[in-house]
Amino acid sequence: PYLGSGTFLQGDTPLPLTVPEGKVFVMGDNRNHSTDSRCEALGMVDTRYVIGKVLMRIYPLNEIGTVS
């Protein structure tokens, strides 16, 4: 329901899969045309490379507010 249509199973990573401890599975916001963790060339991202901190959510609009 998020997309209104199906997500293409692009990439060469076999699904479903289990994300190991210390890694994150990333998906692009344009799911049908993104190079993301579904592509073995990128794969899952080590959490040591994830920088930043979520402070506030703005979408969906009924859940706007700070994130703890």
QUINOR-V148868 format. One record per backbone hydrogen bond with DSSP energy under -0.5 kcal/mol. NH is the residue of the N-H (numbers start at 1). CO is the residue of the C=O. E is the energy in kcal/mol with one decimal. If there is no record, write none. Layout:
BEGIN
nh=NH co=CO e=E
nh=NH co=CO e=E
END
This chain:
BEGIN
nh=8 co=6 e=-0.5
nh=10 co=8 e=-1.7
nh=12 co=38 e=-0.6
nh=13 co=38 e=-2.2
nh=14 co=12 e=-0.5
nh=20 co=18 e=-0.6
nh=23 co=20 e=-1.6
nh=24 co=45 e=-2.2
nh=26 co=24 e=-0.6
nh=31 co=29 e=-0.8
nh=33 co=30 e=-2.8
nh=34 co=31 e=-0.6
nh=36 co=34 e=-0.8
nh=37 co=26 e=-2.5
nh=39 co=36 e=-2.4
nh=40 co=38 e=-0.5
nh=42 co=39 e=-1.5
nh=43 co=36 e=-0.6
nh=43 co=39 e=-3.1
nh=45 co=24 e=-2.6
nh=47 co=22 e=-2.8
nh=49 co=46 e=-2.4
nh=50 co=47 e=-1.3
nh=51 co=49 e=-0.7
nh=57 co=65 e=-3.0
nh=63 co=60 e=-2.6
nh=64 co=61 e=-1.2
nh=65 co=57 e=-2.1
nh=67 co=55 e=-1.9
END
